[in-house]
Amino acid sequence: MLLAWSLFELKNLLRNKMTVVMIFYPLILGAIGRYLIVNGIVQEQALAFTAMLLAILMGQLYGAMAGFSLLDDRDDQVLASIRISPVPLNRYIWFKVGFAYCFALAAGYFIIWFSGAIPLSRGDILLVAALSALQTPITAFLVNAFADNKVEGFVAMKASGFLLFLPIGGFFFLDAREWLFAIAPLHWAAKAVQHAILQPLIEAGQVRMNLGFYQYIIIGLVYNLLLVAATYHLFRRKNEL
């Protein structure tokens, strides 16, 4: 069943030109980053900051994709049909969101790994990508909790996109002021990446951060999972699941 759903979902994605672009978008960005580093066109720290932004953006992009896919299913009465079928509706919804999450995870991982802009091991890259990709279900459920159609969905997506500015603001503070931006789901992945970038200066005692790399990751995972549960609850109430 999962294989059939996966093939059907992939077919739907490839049928839409916008989602096709989103699938290949990370490959292009990673290749550009690699080219810039190899040829020394931009400074390494500046490119690392850009790679961080692009990597955490993937969760938002694929979350919007999943959110609009669910809106399409609501408009086409797909959810109503599944509700009276033997297949649990919740399982179908989590499959669609999980499918988009896997894309966001792979995209975030590829951008950081292939560009080589951020000094992280492959395991740590996976942790950062897994954390940032949790924005996918948060965005998808938020869009469907506050929207009844694609127009309202677009407004909800733009409103949730405002949270992307907070990790950027938090990037400029290493003291207690960073916690002013910690409400943003992506704050924790951004600070973990910043810790990796500043690791040589931290080891030399020239820079201090409030938490370590894995502390940002662990707290971020817990916080984001709580947000996933909260937004899913809003989604269920809105759609009377």
Backbone as CSV, one residue per row, in Angstrom:
resi,resn,N_x,N_y,N_z,CA_x,CA_y,CA_z,C_x,C_y,C_z
1,MET,0.823,-1.205,0.000,0.000,0.000,0.000,0.860,1.259,0.000
2,LEU,1.900,1.272,0.841,2.779,2.440,0.914,3.483,2.679,-0.419
3,LEU,3.872,1.587,-1.084,4.527,1.724,-2.384,3.567,2.334,-3.407
4,ALA,2.326,1.872,-3.398,1.322,2.398,-4.327,1.062,3.875,-4.050
5,TRP,0.944,4.231,-2.773,0.744,5.636,-2.408,1.942,6.478,-2.839
6,SER,3.141,5.926,-2.642,4.357,6.672,-2.988,4.412,6.943,-4.487
7,LEU,4.112,5.930,-5.284,4.127,6.101,-6.729,3.060,7.092,-7.184
8,PHE,1.892,7.022,-6.564,0.811,7.948,-6.902,1.186,9.376,-6.532
9,GLU,1.781,9.553,-5.353,2.171,10.892,-4.902,3.288,11.445,-5.789
10,LEU,4.245,10.601,-6.139,5.333,11.040,-7.012,4.797,11.420,-8.393
11,LYS,3.829,10.676,-8.883,3.217,10.992,-10.180,2.539,12.358,-10.123
12,ASN,1.849,12.631,-9.013,1.197,13.927,-8.861,2.214,15.062,-8.812
13,LEU,3.338,14.829,-8.147,4.375,15.856,-8.050,4.980,16.153,-9.421
14,LEU,5.259,15.108,-10.173,5.892,15.279,-11.486,4.932,15.892,-12.507
15,ARG,3.636,15.824,-12.214,2.645,16.391,-13.123,2.577,17.913,-13.001
16,ASN,3.024,18.419,-11.846,2.990,19.854,-11.584,4.371,20.454,-11.839
17,LYS,4.452,21.450,-12.716,5.737,22.032,-13.080,6.435,22.669,-11.876
18,MET,5.652,23.289,-10.979,6.245,23.946,-9.815,6.927,22.946,-8.900
19,THR,6.276,21.819,-8.630,6.873,20.813,-7.757,8.070,20.133,-8.411
20,VAL,8.049,20.018,-9.739,9.215,19.464,-10.447,10.417,20.371,-10.228
21,VAL,10.199,21.675,-10.322,11.273,22.641,-10.066,11.787,22.501,-8.642
22,MET,10.868,22.322,-7.682,11.262,22.187,-6.278,12.095,20.941,-6.043
23,ILE,11.817,19.873,-6.778,12.577,18.633,-6.620,14.028,18.820,-7.054
24,PHE,14.230,19.528,-8.173,15.574,19.723,-8.698,16.257,20.976,-8.155
25,TYR,15.512,21.820,-7.442,16.044,23.055,-6.883,17.266,22.824,-5.996
26,PRO,17.213,21.865,-5.042,18.385,21.634,-4.180,19.618,21.204,-4.960
27,LEU,19.427,20.419,-6.032,20.570,19.989,-6.831,21.277,21.196,-7.453
28,ILE,20.479,22.135,-7.934,21.050,23.334,-8.553,21.768,24.182,-7.519
29,LEU,21.131,24.381,-6.359,21.727,25.213,-5.313,23.021,24.597,-4.779
30,GLY,23.002,23.280,-4.571,24.208,22.615,-4.096,25.349,22.730,-5.086
31,ALA,25.032,22.588,-6.362,26.061,22.697,-7.398,26.627,24.107,-7.474
32,ILE,25.763,25.117,-7.340,26.227,26.505,-7.352,27.149,26.774,-6.171
33,GLY,26.746,26.286,-4.988,27.585,26.466,-3.799,28.940,25.810,-3.961
34,ARG,28.935,24.622,-4.515,30.196,23.902,-4.745,31.104,24.688,-5.695
35,TYR,30.520,25.210,-6.741,31.281,25.970,-7.728,31.890,27.224,-7.103
36,LEU,31.109,27.923,-6.287,31.588,29.151,-5.659,32.746,28.881,-4.704
37,ILE,32.684,27.761,-3.981,33.753,27.424,-3.032,35.019,27.009,-3.778
38,VAL,34.854,26.104,-4.748,36.017,25.593,-5.474,36.776,26.715,-6.173
39,ASN,36.054,27.679,-6.693,36.680,28.767,-7.436,36.984,29.996,-6.581
40,GLY,36.686,29.908,-5.274,37.007,30.998,-4.360,36.331,32.315,-4.705
41,ILE,35.121,32.250,-5.223,34.431,33.457,-5.667,33.878,34.257,-4.486
42,VAL,33.412,33.568,-3.455,32.891,34.250,-2.274,33.620,33.733,-1.042
43,GLN,33.539,34.509,0.037,34.176,34.095,1.282,33.444,32.892,1.859
44,GLU,34.209,32.036,2.509,33.659,30.777,2.993,32.564,30.982,4.033
45,GLN,32.745,31.947,4.969,31.741,32.166,5.995,30.448,32.706,5.399
46,ALA,30.571,33.595,4.419,29.377,34.139,3.773,28.598,33.033,3.065
47,LEU,29.314,32.130,2.402,28.657,31.033,1.707,28.051,30.049,2.707
48,ALA,28.717,29.841,3.847,28.181,28.961,4.881,26.854,29.509,5.408
49,PHE,26.801,30.829,5.611,25.570,31.469,6.073,24.460,31.282,5.027
50,THR,24.803,31.460,3.762,23.821,31.299,2.693,23.344,29.852,2.602
51,ALA,24.271,28.906,2.720,23.906,27.493,2.671,22.981,27.131,3.824
52,MET,23.250,27.718,5.000,22.382,27.479,6.151,20.971,27.958,5.865
53,LEU,20.843,29.162,5.303,19.521,29.708,4.992,18.786,28.827,3.983
54,LEU,19.500,28.386,2.954,18.876,27.558,1.927,18.449,26.209,2.494
55,ALA,19.274,25.639,3.354,18.964,24.331,3.929,17.719,24.388,4.813
56,ILE,17.620,25.429,5.655,16.458,25.516,6.539,15.218,25.967,5.770
57,LEU,15.415,26.563,4.597,14.276,26.972,3.781,13.559,25.774,3.176
58,MET,14.244,24.656,3.030,13.652,23.492,2.393,12.415,22.997,3.136
59,GLY,12.471,23.021,4.472,11.315,22.581,5.253,10.087,23.426,4.973
60,GLN,10.286,24.745,4.862,9.182,25.649,4.555,8.632,25.386,3.152
61,LEU,9.507,25.204,2.183,9.072,24.994,0.805,8.281,23.689,0.656
62,TYR,8.832,22.601,1.187,8.149,21.326,1.046,6.926,21.239,1.963
63,GLY,6.936,22.011,3.060,5.740,22.107,3.897,4.603,22.768,3.149
64,ALA,4.927,23.828,2.404,3.916,24.485,1.569,3.396,23.526,0.504
65,MET,4.314,22.734,-0.071,3.910,21.755,-1.078,2.933,20.743,-0.490
66,ALA,3.238,20.226,0.699,2.352,19.261,1.350,1.034,19.913,1.742
67,GLY,1.108,21.161,2.211,-0.098,21.870,2.617,-1.060,22.067,1.455
68,PHE,-0.542,22.483,0.306,-1.392,22.694,-0.853,-1.888,21.370,-1.431
69,SER,-1.100,20.317,-1.270,-1.550,18.998,-1.714,-2.752,18.541,-0.884
70,LEU,-2.703,18.803,0.423,-3.841,18.471,1.276,-5.057,19.330,0.944
71,LEU,-4.810,20.597,0.623,-5.922,21.461,0.213,-6.575,20.932,-1.062
72,ASP,-5.763,20.458,-1.997,-6.296,19.863,-3.225,-7.153,18.649,-2.904
73,ASP,-6.677,17.822,-1.976,-7.437,16.632,-1.595,-8.768,17.006,-0.958
74,ARG,-8.779,18.084,-0.181,-10.034,18.539,0.430,-10.988,19.049,-0.644
75,ASP,-10.472,19.828,-1.606,-11.315,20.361,-2.676,-11.862,19.254,-3.569
76,ASP,-11.053,18.222,-3.804,-11.465,17.122,-4.686,-12.219,16.018,-3.940
77,GLN,-12.510,16.261,-2.667,-13.248,15.301,-1.838,-12.510,13.979,-1.645
78,VAL,-11.183,14.029,-1.797,-10.383,12.810,-1.587,-10.433,12.398,-0.118
79,LEU,-10.307,13.375,0.779,-10.332,13.064,2.208,-11.681,12.492,2.615
80,ALA,-12.757,13.024,2.028,-14.087,12.500,2.335,-14.231,11.056,1.857
81,SER,-13.629,10.746,0.719,-13.697,9.378,0.192,-12.907,8.410,1.069
82,ILE,-11.736,8.853,1.510,-10.906,7.989,2.358,-11.562,7.792,3.718
83,ARG,-12.322,8.799,4.175,-12.980,8.705,5.483,-13.936,7.510,5.547
84,ILE,-14.561,7.159,4.418,-15.514,6.046,4.408,-14.885,4.759,3.872
85,SER,-13.568,4.796,3.648,-12.865,3.608,3.166,-12.225,2.875,4.349
86,PRO,-11.708,1.654,4.126,-11.061,0.915,5.229,-9.743,1.551,5.682
87,VAL,-9.179,2.435,4.864,-7.890,3.047,5.192,-8.107,4.184,6.205
88,PRO,-7.403,4.166,7.341,-7.538,5.265,8.309,-7.100,6.591,7.680
89,LEU,-7.922,7.612,7.844,-7.628,8.909,7.243,-6.345,9.500,7.808
90,ASN,-6.126,9.339,9.105,-4.913,9.878,9.732,-3.652,9.283,9.112
91,ARG,-3.727,7.996,8.772,-2.565,7.346,8.156,-2.266,7.967,6.802
92,TYR,-3.298,8.267,6.028,-3.116,8.881,4.709,-2.509,10.277,4.845
93,ILE,-3.016,11.047,5.801,-2.516,12.414,6.009,-1.049,12.394,6.423
94,TRP,-0.713,11.521,7.362,0.677,11.458,7.820,1.599,10.939,6.725
95,PHE,1.061,10.077,5.845,1.870,9.627,4.722,2.232,10.796,3.818
96,LYS,1.247,11.630,3.474,1.507,12.759,2.575,2.509,13.733,3.197
97,VAL,2.345,14.008,4.470,3.260,14.926,5.152,4.638,14.282,5.285
98,GLY,4.660,12.995,5.614,5.939,12.294,5.737,6.674,12.196,4.411
99,PHE,5.930,12.057,3.325,6.522,12.004,1.990,7.242,13.318,1.692
100,ALA,6.577,14.436,2.004,7.191,15.753,1.791,8.369,15.962,2.739
101,TYR,8.249,15.438,3.969,9.348,15.553,4.937,10.614,14.874,4.411
102,CYS,10.458,13.716,3.793,11.619,12.999,3.255,12.309,13.813,2.169
103,PHE,11.519,14.501,1.344,12.099,15.366,0.321,12.863,16.515,0.967
104,ALA,12.269,17.126,1.993,12.925,18.240,2.680,14.212,17.781,3.355
105,LEU,14.178,16.604,3.953,15.361,16.036,4.600,16.476,15.813,3.584
106,ALA,16.135,15.180,2.467,17.135,14.905,1.429,17.675,16.199,0.832
107,ALA,16.791,17.180,0.627,17.213,18.448,0.027,18.151,19.211,0.950
108,GLY,17.782,19.306,2.226,18.636,20.010,3.183,19.989,19.339,3.331
109,TYR,19.968,18.013,3.378,21.226,17.264,3.497,22.112,17.507,2.279
110,PHE,21.520,17.424,1.102,22.312,17.547,-0.123,22.941,18.928,-0.239
111,ILE,22.196,19.985,0.065,22.718,21.346,-0.063,23.946,21.534,0.823
112,ILE,23.854,21.088,2.079,24.980,21.265,3.004,26.152,20.366,2.612
113,TRP,25.843,19.113,2.303,26.915,18.143,2.012,27.631,18.459,0.703
114,PHE,26.883,18.664,-0.373,27.507,18.828,-1.671,28.197,20.177,-1.813
115,SER,27.622,21.219,-1.213,28.261,22.534,-1.302,29.563,22.567,-0.514
116,GLY,29.619,21.788,0.586,30.817,21.779,1.420,31.047,23.084,2.146
117,ALA,29.985,23.901,2.270,30.139,25.229,2.856,30.190,25.219,4.373
118,ILE,29.623,24.178,4.988,29.532,24.123,6.454,30.358,22.945,6.959
119,PRO,31.287,23.191,7.888,32.175,22.119,8.374,31.465,21.158,9.324
120,LEU,30.761,20.187,8.758,30.035,19.203,9.551,30.295,17.809,9.005
121,SER,30.303,16.834,9.907,30.385,15.441,9.465,29.049,15.053,8.842
122,ARG,29.037,13.931,8.150,27.802,13.501,7.492,26.701,13.213,8.501
123,GLY,27.082,12.667,9.645,26.091,12.406,10.686,25.487,13.683,11.228
124,ASP,26.322,14.698,11.446,25.825,15.973,11.954,24.997,16.708,10.897
125,ILE,25.369,16.559,9.636,24.560,17.146,8.564,23.165,16.533,8.582
126,LEU,23.107,15.221,8.800,21.819,14.535,8.850,20.977,15.061,10.011
127,LEU,21.604,15.315,11.145,20.872,15.847,12.302,20.296,17.226,11.995
128,VAL,21.111,18.088,11.400,20.651,19.436,11.050,19.518,19.364,10.034
129,ALA,19.676,18.517,9.023,18.645,18.383,7.993,17.349,17.820,8.570
130,ALA,17.468,16.832,9.466,16.281,16.240,10.084,15.544,17.265,10.937
131,LEU,16.313,18.110,11.644,15.701,19.135,12.485,15.023,20.205,11.641
132,SER,15.712,20.725,10.651,15.135,21.794,9.829,13.940,21.291,9.025
133,ALA,13.952,20.012,8.635,12.851,19.462,7.840,11.565,19.325,8.641
134,LEU,11.635,19.410,9.975,10.419,19.348,10.784,9.518,20.554,10.556
135,GLN,10.055,21.580,9.877,9.202,22.703,9.481,8.159,22.246,8.463
136,THR,8.395,21.132,7.795,7.470,20.626,6.779,6.092,20.311,7.354
137,PRO,5.977,19.420,8.361,4.637,19.167,8.908,4.041,20.379,9.609
138,ILE,4.880,21.202,10.250,4.365,22.396,10.920,3.685,23.315,9.915
139,THR,4.354,23.579,8.797,3.786,24.447,7.766,2.551,23.825,7.128
140,ALA,2.626,22.536,6.803,1.502,21.857,6.151,0.250,21.899,7.014
141,PHE,0.394,21.617,8.298,-0.769,21.608,9.188,-1.282,23.020,9.466
142,LEU,-0.369,23.984,9.573,-0.794,25.365,9.785,-1.616,25.875,8.608
143,VAL,-1.139,25.610,7.408,-1.859,26.055,6.218,-3.278,25.497,6.203
144,ASN,-3.415,24.223,6.534,-4.727,23.587,6.482,-5.580,23.841,7.721
145,ALA,-4.970,24.380,8.768,-5.738,24.726,9.961,-6.414,26.081,9.820
146,PHE,-5.862,26.937,8.947,-6.392,28.297,8.833,-6.881,28.634,7.428
147,ALA,-6.918,27.663,6.543,-7.323,27.948,5.160,-8.403,26.977,4.707
148,ASP,-9.335,27.493,3.916,-10.394,26.670,3.335,-10.236,26.503,1.840
149,ASN,-9.332,27.288,1.234,-9.097,27.187,-0.191,-7.661,27.612,-0.483
150,LYS,-7.267,27.560,-1.753,-5.877,27.837,-2.112,-5.493,29.296,-1.884
151,VAL,-6.449,30.204,-2.068,-6.147,31.620,-1.837,-5.833,31.855,-0.371
152,GLU,-6.691,31.338,0.503,-6.435,31.458,1.937,-5.179,30.690,2.328
153,GLY,-4.938,29.569,1.641,-3.732,28.789,1.919,-2.473,29.564,1.600
154,PHE,-2.513,30.315,0.503,-1.353,31.126,0.124,-1.100,32.209,1.174
155,VAL,-2.165,32.827,1.682,-2.022,33.852,2.727,-1.448,33.236,3.998
156,ALA,-1.961,32.048,4.379,-1.465,31.371,5.580,0.001,30.985,5.432
157,MET,0.372,30.549,4.222,1.769,30.181,3.986,2.680,31.397,4.109
158,LYS,2.257,32.534,3.543,3.056,33.754,3.628,3.188,34.210,5.069
159,ALA,2.107,34.060,5.839,2.154,34.461,7.246,3.116,33.585,8.037
160,SER,3.083,32.284,7.788,4.006,31.387,8.487,5.443,31.622,8.046
161,GLY,5.616,32.102,6.802,6.953,32.396,6.303,7.642,33.514,7.051
162,PHE,6.852,34.320,7.780,7.438,35.393,8.585,8.404,34.837,9.627
163,LEU,8.135,33.616,10.089,8.998,32.998,11.091,10.404,32.740,10.573
164,LEU,10.573,32.757,9.243,11.901,32.541,8.673,12.854,33.687,8.978
165,PHE,12.302,34.872,9.242,13.159,36.027,9.526,13.775,35.948,10.932
166,LEU,13.119,35.236,11.830,13.616,35.169,13.207,14.955,34.435,13.319
167,PRO,15.145,33.289,12.665,16.474,32.649,12.736,17.583,33.529,12.184
168,ILE,17.251,34.348,11.183,18.255,35.261,10.634,18.636,36.302,11.671
169,GLY,17.623,36.829,12.379,17.908,37.803,13.432,18.713,37.200,14.566
170,GLY,18.346,35.962,14.954,19.060,35.309,16.047,20.497,34.993,15.713
171,PHE,20.808,34.907,14.433,22.161,34.591,13.985,23.158,35.684,14.383
172,PHE,22.666,36.910,14.613,23.553,38.029,14.918,23.786,38.212,16.415
173,PHE,23.215,37.332,17.238,23.377,37.452,18.690,23.888,36.138,19.264
174,LEU,24.925,36.236,20.075,25.473,35.058,20.739,25.199,35.076,22.241
175,ASP,24.654,36.183,22.746,24.366,36.291,24.170,22.911,35.912,24.433
176,ALA,22.388,36.333,25.590,21.026,35.961,25.988,19.955,36.496,25.046
177,ARG,20.290,37.495,24.251,19.300,38.061,23.335,18.866,37.069,22.254
178,GLU,19.637,36.010,22.072,19.243,35.022,21.070,17.918,34.359,21.425
179,TRP,17.587,34.298,22.733,16.360,33.624,23.151,15.109,34.391,22.721
180,LEU,15.270,35.659,22.353,14.141,36.425,21.837,13.657,35.848,20.505
181,PHE,14.527,35.115,19.836,14.202,34.554,18.524,13.934,33.050,18.595
182,ALA,14.019,32.481,19.803,13.947,31.027,19.947,12.550,30.471,19.707
183,ILE,11.539,31.350,19.615,10.182,30.873,19.348,10.066,30.298,17.941
184,ALA,10.932,30.740,17.051,10.903,30.245,15.668,11.378,28.794,15.624
185,PRO,10.641,27.913,14.953,11.045,26.496,14.891,12.445,26.291,14.323
186,LEU,12.834,27.120,13.349,14.113,26.945,12.675,15.278,27.612,13.403
187,HIS,14.991,28.302,14.496,16.056,28.959,15.265,17.112,27.949,15.701
188,TRP,16.664,26.773,16.106,17.566,25.801,16.718,18.503,25.181,15.700
189,ALA,18.001,24.902,14.509,18.876,24.382,13.457,19.881,25.438,13.022
190,ALA,19.425,26.689,12.940,20.320,27.778,12.532,21.441,27.977,13.544
191,LYS,21.113,27.909,14.829,22.143,28.110,15.860,23.105,26.921,15.915
192,ALA,22.609,25.717,15.632,23.507,24.560,15.579,24.513,24.722,14.448
193,VAL,24.043,25.208,13.297,24.941,25.447,12.171,25.922,26.560,12.515
194,GLN,25.443,27.607,13.175,26.334,28.697,13.556,27.424,28.212,14.503
195,HIS,27.065,27.312,15.401,28.057,26.741,16.315,29.135,25.997,15.529
196,ALA,28.714,25.261,14.498,29.685,24.526,13.674,30.602,25.488,12.928
197,ILE,30.038,26.589,12.429,30.846,27.574,11.704,31.871,28.241,12.619
198,LEU,31.448,28.523,13.851,32.308,29.243,14.798,33.149,28.314,15.669
199,GLN,33.104,27.011,15.395,33.806,26.043,16.234,35.282,26.375,16.463
200,PRO,36.046,26.760,15.430,37.457,27.108,15.680,37.617,28.272,16.657
201,LEU,36.785,29.279,16.546,36.859,30.430,17.452,36.404,30.054,18.858
202,ILE,35.432,29.145,18.955,34.954,28.690,20.265,36.054,27.917,20.981
203,GLU,36.727,27.046,20.233,37.815,26.256,20.825,38.986,27.142,21.237
204,ALA,39.180,28.240,20.524,40.267,29.168,20.857,39.892,30.118,21.988
205,GLY,38.649,30.035,22.460,38.208,30.894,23.552,37.894,32.318,23.141
206,GLN,37.780,32.574,21.843,37.496,33.925,21.367,36.001,34.209,21.275
207,VAL,35.212,33.155,21.202,33.760,33.293,21.073,33.084,32.299,22.006
208,ARG,31.960,32.725,22.580,31.175,31.825,23.427,29.732,31.805,22.938
209,MET,29.135,30.621,22.986,27.718,30.490,22.670,27.003,29.887,23.867
210,ASN,25.709,30.124,23.933,24.945,29.699,25.108,24.846,28.181,25.242
211,LEU,24.798,27.479,24.106,24.665,26.028,24.114,25.645,25.414,23.129
212,GLY,25.835,24.108,23.242,26.678,23.389,22.304,25.867,22.915,21.109
213,PHE,26.560,22.367,20.133,25.914,21.917,18.896,24.804,20.911,19.179
214,TYR,25.116,19.865,19.942,24.127,18.818,20.179,23.021,19.280,21.123
215,GLN,23.305,20.240,21.983,22.255,20.798,22.838,21.226,21.547,22.002
216,TYR,21.714,22.332,21.032,20.778,23.011,20.124,19.939,21.995,19.355
217,ILE,20.584,20.908,18.915,19.873,19.889,18.138,18.805,19.201,18.994
218,ILE,19.178,18.769,20.189,18.244,18.009,21.043,17.063,18.868,21.468
219,ILE,17.353,20.074,21.968,16.265,20.963,22.395,15.393,21.321,21.198
220,GLY,16.027,21.560,20.061,15.275,21.886,18.854,14.363,20.756,18.415
221,LEU,14.838,19.520,18.494,14.007,18.374,18.123,12.785,18.265,19.026
222,VAL,12.999,18.393,20.330,11.883,18.317,21.274,10.880,19.437,21.014
223,TYR,11.384,20.654,20.873,10.524,21.816,20.657,9.744,21.692,19.353
224,ASN,10.414,21.282,18.292,9.737,21.167,17.002,8.715,20.033,16.989
225,LEU,9.011,18.940,17.657,8.036,17.846,17.735,6.798,18.271,18.504
226,LEU,6.976,19.090,19.535,5.822,19.630,20.263,4.995,20.540,19.354
227,LEU,5.674,21.319,18.522,4.957,22.179,17.581,4.227,21.362,16.519
228,VAL,4.838,20.269,16.082,4.164,19.385,15.132,2.874,18.841,15.744
229,ALA,2.958,18.394,17.008,1.779,17.867,17.689,0.709,18.949,17.853
230,ALA,1.134,20.178,18.195,0.183,21.274,18.400,-0.506,21.670,17.100
231,THR,0.268,21.790,16.016,-0.328,22.181,14.740,-1.213,21.062,14.178
232,TYR,-0.840,19.813,14.432,-1.683,18.699,13.994,-3.015,18.718,14.747
233,HIS,-2.966,19.078,16.022,-4.199,19.195,16.810,-5.098,20.286,16.231
234,LEU,-4.515,21.426,15.855,-5.291,22.495,15.224,-5.896,22.024,13.904
235,PHE,-5.097,21.291,13.138,-5.566,20.761,11.855,-6.739,19.813,12.052
236,ARG,-6.667,18.950,13.032,-7.748,17.997,13.294,-9.022,18.707,13.728
237,ARG,-8.873,19.731,14.563,-10.046,20.472,15.005,-10.698,21.209,13.844
238,LYS,-9.890,21.785,12.986,-10.416,22.530,11.840,-11.180,21.600,10.896
239,ASN,-10.653,20.404,10.704,-11.228,19.493,9.717,-12.091,18.397,10.356
240,GLU,-12.302,18.500,11.667,-13.167,17.569,12.398,-12.780,16.117,12.166
241,LEU,-11.488,15.848,12.337,-10.995,14.481,12.130,-11.138,13.667,13.416
